[in-house]
Each structure stands twice: as C-alpha cells, then as structure tokens.
Amino acid sequence: MLIAAILISVCLTILVGMPIAGGLALVAIGTMLYTTGPDLLVIFIQRAYAATTSFPLLAIPFFVLAGNLMNAGGTTGRIFAVANLMVGRIRGGLAQVNVIGSMIFAGMSGSAVADAAGLGAIEIKAMVKEGYTARYSATISAVSATIGPIIPPSIPFVIYGSLANVSVGALFLAGIVPGLLMGMGLMIAIAIESRRLNLPRSSGWPALPVALRTIGQAAPALALPPAVLAVIFTGVATPTEAAVVAAAFAFVLGRFVYRELTLASFWDTVWESGRQTVQVMLIIAMAAPFGWVLIQQQVPNALLTSLMSLSKDPWVILLIVNVVLLILGMFLEAIAILIIAYPILAPVMAAIGVDPVHFGVIMVLNLMIGLVTPPVGLCLYVVSGIAKVPIADVVRELAPYLMALLGVLLIVTYVPAVSTWLPNFFGYGVVR
C-alpha cells in the first residue's frame, strides 16, 4: 500500500505542475516522516549531498558549456555548411543535411536540447528558405537532435555511469554505433518520404574553391569530437577532464578562430550554462534520497517479482521495460526518469543477465525518443518555438521518423553486440 502511495504521490506532484526536484524531495521527506519520524531526515541531507559530489558528474557543466559556446561562437553554422556540401543536392537534401549536421554536432555538445536550440535554429531557417514547410523543418530538427546524447560525449551517459558505477568511457564507446544507426534510420525514412512529399532539391554544386574554403573553415570544429575521444581512450584524460578540454577548445574557436564570440556573449553563455547545470544537479540531488526511499521500501524487489511473474523470458522483460520507459518519456523529463528509474530497474536487468553498459544505451535511447513524443517532449517545444508553429503541427509529421527510431531501439535492445563490441575491442570487458 505504501509503495503505491509513493508512486501515486510522485505522479500527482508532476500533474499539478510542481518542479521535478521539488516533487521528489517532498515525497521522500513525507515517506521518511511517515515511516520513522524526523530522525531519518539526516539521511535526506546526506544522500542529496553525496549524489552531487561524484567526480564524473563534474563533466556535466563543462559539456553544457562546450555546447553553448559552440552555438554562440559560430561553430554550428560551419558544421551545417559542411553537411550541406555532403548531401545537400539530392531530393530532400537539406533534411538529410539536418541529420548529418546533428550527428557531427552530437560529438561536441552531448545534449539533445543544445542541438535542437543551436543547430536547429540554423537548419530550420535554411530549410524554410529552400521551400520546406516550417512544420516539416521543425520535425526533422527535433528527431535528429535525439542523436546528440547517444554519440559521445553524452551528458546522460555521464549521469548513468555515476549511478551504475560503470566506466563512462565504456558508455561513450557503446553509444557510437547506435548513434550512427539512428542517423542512418532517419536518413532512410527521409529518403522514402522525400518522394512521397516531393521535397525540394537544391540545384548546382559550389565551385571547388568555395567548397574547399567551407571545409577549411569548419576543420577546427570537426577536429573536436575525435580529439575529445582520443584523449579519453588513450588514457591522457578522464571523461571529466576531457569535458574541460572541450569547453576550452570551444572558447578558443569562438573567440580567436571564428571571432564571433564576444566577451558579452561569453558571459551570457557562462550564465546560461550555469543555470542549466543547476537544474540538472538539483534533480540529481533530490532524486538520491527518493531512490533511497524506494530501495528501503523494496520497490525494486516488488517490480522484479511482478515482472518475473509475467514472464521469465529476458526478451519479454526487455520489451516490457522498453514500453514502460517510452511511456514515462511521454510525461517526464529524461534526466529525471534516468535517476528515478535506474535504481528500480537495475536489479531486474541484473536478474536477466543484461550488462549495465548495454542497459545504459537502451535506457538513454528510450529517453531520447521521449524527447520527441508528446505531450512533454522537450525538443518539440524547442523547435516549435524556433519555427513558430504549433506543436500539434510538428507531431503530425513525426510518425515515419519515430518508427525509424523505434526500429533502431529494437536492434540495440536485442542485438547486444551493437553496443558492446566497441567497448570490448578497447578492453573494457563488457559482456559480448
């Protein structure tokens, strides 16, 4: 009965519009007071503090800052220009450019929202100018942004690594192939839809000197993702230290190479990055005592018993978990789901033999799909605001692209090697 009351209370706080962090804190405190009295509240403070002092979590503010600096410093526009050179002349070319640009930018920001807000603004403007409808442009920008936290670096992977006590480097490697599959799936869907919708085709190719100049201007930006991964996987730096390198590199690019980052915009970017970081860290802090309450009340054990009573087949249990995560993604913010659901689902995954790194990719991919599913898909709100179209119009275009992402999710879920072969190759010892 108490377990049901806890879960219902969390849902009610969300429905009445309370911030996620506040709702988690309120339910955790209420449960502690009800079960043992005020003496237990000291655990609330201890858990909240300990949750935010993990060394890997220091990567979050620097990856957030790096993404915002790239948006403010002119990097995103140059990435878009290079992607346009690659596939911009085929039918539906700018939609394909949108996906490729997001795949490149994914290796720099680690955030779907940063991708949708920064690169999306450039992409939507260019697509509308070329003859695409605003709602279609917004839809492609939203779905392509989901690739951001899958291809490393990734803020959700940093948080998951801290929760699961697994290597962030292994998670970064595990996300590369699934991220590429997401891009390929979306590009195939666009190619199919381009004929049905008779999407525009750009005419002509740029002169060779223009193309070379475009590539040359973007070369420093394109060097950032492999540089960040190289310093991690060669052991030169930890993912946290690499995040500092990424932020510093983004500042140098914007300030001294492209010269579009002014001191005023730099301080605005730092302030905005700090605000975004505080939002994430507050959720992490408040979710820690809430997770402790769930474990104390044996919610994970109850869920494990329930799922095992339905089926002992790992395939069926993974399908149920995917459905649950997708439904949660329709109503909750991704980071909140990650922090709340992991302590509940981890014992279930351990019981059926799913490796923590593999499950990390499954979980984050589910949550990224949640960013483009109504009613609370955050990327939908971002792109609808940029394109100035109602969210309902954006949602009408979603179906083929959601099907592509769900197809990739099934492949990642039921073919573990898609996620695990790269970490295995680099010696991280992930289950094959």
C-alpha positions in Angstrom: 0.0 0.0 0.0 2.8 2.4 0.9 4.6 1.6 -2.4 1.5 2.6 -4.3 1.1 5.8 -2.3 4.7 6.8 -3.1 4.4 6.3 -6.8 1.0 8.0 -7.0 2.3 10.9 -5.0 5.1 11.5 -7.4 2.6 11.4 -10.3 0.4 13.9 -8.6 3.2 16.4 -7.9 4.0 16.3 -11.6 0.4 16.7 -12.7 -0.1 19.7 -10.5 2.9 21.4 -12.1 5.4 21.1 -9.3 9.1 21.1 -10.4 10.5 17.5 -10.6 13.2 18.2 -8.0 10.6 19.6 -5.6 8.2 16.7 -6.1 10.9 14.1 -5.5 12.0 15.9 -2.3 8.5 16.3 -1.0 7.7 12.6 -1.5 11.0 11.5 0.0 10.6 13.7 3.1 7.0 12.7 3.6 7.8 9.0 3.4 10.7 9.3 5.8 8.5 11.2 8.3 5.7 8.7 7.9 7.8 5.6 8.3 10.4 6.5 11.0 9.8 10.1 12.1 12.1 13.2 11.8 15.3 11.4 12.9 15.7 9.9 9.5 15.8 13.3 7.8 19.5 13.4 8.3 19.8 10.7 5.6 17.9 13.0 3.2 20.7 15.6 3.6 23.5 13.1 3.4 22.1 11.4 0.3 21.4 14.7 -1.5 24.9 15.9 -0.8 26.7 12.7 -1.7 24.8 12.5 -5.1 26.3 15.7 -6.3 29.9 15.1 -5.3 30.8 12.3 -7.7 33.8 13.2 -9.8 32.3 12.1 -13.1 29.4 14.5 -12.6 31.9 17.4 -13.0 31.8 16.7 -16.7 28.2 17.9 -16.9 28.8 21.7 -16.5 31.7 21.6 -18.9 29.9 19.6 -21.7 27.0 22.0 -21.3 29.3 25.0 -21.5 31.1 23.5 -24.6 27.8 23.0 -26.4 26.6 26.5 -25.6 29.9 28.1 -26.6 29.7 26.3 -30.0 26.3 27.7 -30.5 27.4 31.2 -29.6 30.8 31.1 -31.3 29.7 30.3 -34.9 30.7 26.6 -34.8 27.2 25.3 -35.6 26.8 27.3 -38.8 30.1 25.9 -40.2 29.1 22.3 -39.3 25.8 22.9 -41.2 27.7 24.2 -44.2 29.9 21.1 -44.4 27.0 18.8 -44.1 25.3 20.7 -46.9 28.3 20.1 -49.1 27.9 16.3 -48.5 24.3 15.7 -49.3 22.6 19.0 -49.9 21.9 18.4 -53.6 19.8 15.3 -53.5 16.0 15.4 -53.2 15.2 16.2 -49.6 18.8 17.1 -49.3 18.5 19.8 -46.6 16.6 17.3 -44.4 19.5 14.9 -44.9 21.9 17.7 -44.1 19.9 18.3 -40.9 20.6 14.7 -39.7 24.3 14.7 -40.7 24.8 18.1 -39.0 23.2 16.7 -35.8 25.5 13.6 -36.0 28.5 15.8 -36.2 27.3 18.2 -33.5 26.5 15.3 -31.3 30.2 14.7 -31.0 30.6 18.1 -29.4 27.6 19.0 -27.2 26.3 15.8 -25.6 22.9 17.4 -25.3 19.8 17.0 -27.4 18.3 20.3 -26.3 21.6 22.2 -27.3 21.4 20.5 -30.7 17.7 21.4 -31.2 18.2 25.0 -30.0 21.5 25.9 -31.6 21.9 23.9 -34.8 18.1 23.6 -35.1 17.7 27.4 -35.5 20.1 27.4 -38.4 18.6 24.3 -40.0 15.0 25.4 -39.8 15.8 28.8 -41.3 17.7 27.2 -44.2 15.1 24.6 -44.9 12.2 27.1 -44.9 14.2 29.3 -47.3 14.7 26.3 -49.6 10.9 25.6 -49.8 10.3 23.1 -47.0 7.3 23.7 -44.7 8.1 25.2 -41.3 6.4 22.2 -39.5 8.4 19.6 -41.5 11.6 21.5 -40.9 10.9 21.6 -37.2 10.1 17.9 -37.1 13.3 16.8 -38.7 15.3 19.2 -36.4 13.6 17.6 -33.4 14.1 14.0 -34.3 17.7 14.5 -35.5 18.5 16.2 -32.1 17.9 12.9 -30.3 21.2 11.6 -31.7 23.1 14.2 -29.6 23.3 12.2 -26.3 23.9 8.9 -28.0 27.0 9.7 -30.0 29.7 10.7 -27.4 30.2 12.8 -25.5 26.9 12.4 -23.7 25.6 14.1 -20.5 23.0 11.3 -19.8 25.8 8.7 -20.1 27.9 10.6 -17.6 24.9 10.6 -15.2 24.2 6.9 -15.8 27.8 6.0 -15.3 27.7 7.7 -11.9 24.5 5.9 -10.9 25.6 2.5 -12.2 29.2 2.8 -11.2 30.4 1.8 -14.7 33.0 3.3 -16.9 31.8 6.5 -18.7 34.4 5.7 -21.4 32.8 2.3 -22.0 29.4 4.0 -22.3 30.8 6.6 -24.7 32.2 3.8 -26.9 28.9 1.8 -26.6 26.9 4.8 -28.0 28.8 5.3 -31.2 27.3 2.5 -33.3 23.7 3.0 -32.0 24.1 6.7 -32.8 25.2 6.1 -36.3 22.3 3.6 -36.7 19.9 6.3 -35.6 21.3 8.7 -38.2 21.0 6.0 -40.9 17.5 5.1 -39.9 16.3 8.7 -40.1 18.1 9.3 -43.4 16.4 6.2 -44.9 13.0 7.5 -43.6 13.7 10.9 -45.1 14.7 9.3 -48.5 11.4 7.4 -48.6 9.3 10.4 -47.5 11.1 12.8 -50.0 9.5 11.0 -52.9 6.0 10.9 -51.3 6.2 14.6 -50.3 8.1 15.7 -53.3 10.6 17.5 -51.2 12.8 20.3 -52.7 16.1 19.6 -54.3 18.9 22.1 -54.3 20.4 22.9 -57.7 24.0 23.1 -58.7 27.2 22.4 -56.8 29.5 25.0 -55.3 32.7 25.8 -57.1 35.7 23.9 -55.9 37.4 26.9 -54.2 34.2 27.6 -52.3 33.8 24.0 -51.2 37.5 23.9 -50.0 37.1 27.1 -48.1 33.9 25.8 -46.4 35.7 22.7 -45.4 38.8 24.6 -44.2 36.7 27.0 -42.1 35.0 24.0 -40.4 38.1 21.8 -40.0 38.9 23.1 -36.5 35.4 22.4 -35.3 35.3 19.0 -37.0 38.5 18.1 -35.2 36.9 18.5 -31.7 35.0 15.2 -31.4 37.9 12.9 -32.4 40.2 14.9 -30.2 37.9 14.6 -27.1 37.5 10.8 -27.7 41.2 10.4 -28.3 42.3 11.9 -25.0 39.8 9.7 -23.2 40.6 6.4 -24.8 44.4 6.9 -24.9 44.3 7.5 -21.2 45.5 11.0 -21.4 42.5 12.4 -19.6 39.3 11.1 -17.9 35.9 12.0 -19.4 35.6 14.8 -16.8 39.0 16.3 -17.8 38.1 15.9 -21.5 34.9 17.9 -20.9 37.2 20.8 -19.6 39.3 20.4 -22.8 36.1 20.5 -25.0 34.9 23.7 -23.3 38.3 25.4 -23.6 38.6 24.3 -27.2 35.1 25.7 -28.0 36.1 29.0 -26.3 39.3 29.3 -28.4 37.4 28.5 -31.6 34.6 31.0 -31.0 36.8 33.8 -29.6 40.1 33.6 -31.6 39.5 31.5 -34.7 36.0 32.4 -35.8 35.9 35.6 -33.8 32.1 35.5 -33.3 32.2 35.1 -29.5 32.3 38.5 -27.8 33.1 38.9 -24.1 29.5 39.9 -23.5 28.1 36.8 -25.2 30.7 34.7 -23.4 29.5 35.8 -20.0 25.9 35.3 -21.1 26.8 31.8 -22.2 28.5 31.0 -18.9 25.5 32.2 -17.0 23.1 30.2 -19.1 25.3 27.1 -18.8 25.4 27.6 -15.0 21.6 27.8 -14.9 21.2 24.6 -17.0 23.7 22.8 -14.8 21.9 23.8 -11.6 18.7 22.5 -13.0 20.2 19.1 -13.7 22.2 18.9 -10.5 19.2 19.8 -8.3 17.2 16.9 -9.9 20.2 14.6 -9.2 20.4 15.8 -5.6 16.7 15.4 -4.8 16.4 12.1 -6.7 19.1 10.4 -4.5 17.1 10.4 -1.2 14.0 9.5 -3.2 15.9 6.5 -4.6 17.0 5.5 -1.1 13.3 5.6 -0.1 12.4 3.3 -3.0 15.1 0.8 -2.0 14.1 1.0 1.7 10.5 0.2 0.7 11.7 -2.6 -1.5 10.1 -1.2 -4.6 12.8 -2.8 -6.9 12.2 -6.2 -5.4 8.4 -5.8 -5.9 8.9 -4.8 -9.5 11.3 -7.7 -10.1 8.7 -10.1 -8.6 5.9 -8.7 -10.7 7.9 -8.9 -14.0 9.1 -12.4 -13.3 5.6 -13.5 -12.6 4.6 -12.2 -16.1 7.5 -13.9 -17.8 11.0 -15.3 -17.2 12.0 -14.7 -20.8 14.6 -11.9 -21.0 13.2 -10.8 -24.4 9.7 -10.3 -23.0 11.0 -8.4 -19.9 13.2 -6.2 -22.1 10.1 -5.4 -24.2 8.1 -4.5 -21.1 10.9 -2.3 -19.8 11.1 -0.5 -23.1 7.4 0.1 -23.2 7.5 1.5 -19.6 10.4 3.8 -20.4 8.7 5.1 -23.6 5.5 5.8 -21.7 7.4 7.6 -18.9 9.3 9.6 -21.6 5.9 11.0 -22.8 5.3 12.7 -19.4 8.7 13.2 -17.6 12.0 14.9 -18.3 14.7 12.5 -19.4 17.2 13.1 -16.6 14.5 12.7 -14.0 13.4 9.3 -15.5 17.0 8.2 -15.6 17.7 9.0 -12.0 14.3 7.7 -10.7 14.0 4.5 -12.8 17.6 3.2 -12.7 17.5 2.0 -9.0 14.2 0.3 -9.7 15.2 -1.4 -13.0 18.9 -2.3 -12.3 18.0 -5.4 -10.2 15.7 -6.5 -12.9 18.4 -6.2 -15.6 20.9 -8.0 -13.3 18.5 -10.9 -12.8 18.1 -11.5 -16.5 21.8 -11.0 -17.3 21.8 -7.7 -19.1 25.1 -6.0 -18.9 25.0 -2.5 -17.3 26.7 -0.8 -20.2 24.2 -2.4 -22.7 21.3 -1.4 -20.5 22.7 2.2 -20.3 22.4 2.5 -24.1 18.9 1.0 -24.1 17.8 3.4 -21.3 19.3 6.6 -22.8 18.0 5.7 -26.3 14.5 5.3 -24.8 14.7 8.6 -23.1 15.9 10.4 -26.2 12.8 9.1 -28.1 10.8 10.5 -25.2 12.1 14.0 -26.1 10.1 13.9 -29.3 6.9 12.3 -28.0 4.0 14.4 -26.8 2.8 15.8 -24.5 6.1 16.7 -22.7 8.7 16.2 -25.5 11.1 18.9 -24.7 12.7 19.0 -28.2 9.2 19.5 -29.7 8.7 22.7 -27.6 12.2 24.0 -28.6 11.7 23.5 -32.4 8.1 24.7 -32.4 9.2 27.9 -30.8 12.0 28.4 -33.3 9.8 27.6 -36.3 6.8 29.4 -34.8 4.4 26.6 -35.5 2.0 24.8 -33.1 3.4 21.6 -31.5 0.4 19.7 -33.0 1.6 20.5 -36.5 5.0 19.2 -35.7 3.6 16.0 -34.2 1.6 15.3 -37.4 4.9 14.8 -39.3 6.5 12.5 -36.7 5.2 9.0 -37.5 7.8 7.8 -40.0 10.7 9.1 -38.1 9.5 7.7 -34.8 9.2 4.3 -36.5 12.8 4.6 -37.6 14.0 5.4 -34.1 11.9 2.6 -32.6 13.4 0.2 -35.1 16.9 1.2 -34.0 15.8 0.8 -30.4 14.7 -2.8 -31.1 18.0 -3.6 -32.8 20.0 -2.1 -29.9 17.9 -4.0 -27.3 18.0 -7.4 -28.9 21.5 -7.4 -30.5 23.8 -6.5 -27.6 26.9 -6.6 -29.8 25.7 -3.4 -31.4 26.5 -1.6 -28.1 29.2 -3.9 -26.7 31.6 -4.7 -29.4 33.5 -1.4 -29.4 33.9 -1.4 -25.6 35.1 -5.0 -25.9 37.5 -4.1 -28.6 39.1 -1.4 -26.4 39.4 -3.7 -23.5 36.5 -2.6 -21.2 35.4 -6.2 -20.6 31.7 -5.7 -21.5 29.6 -8.8 -22.0 29.6 -9.9 -25.6 
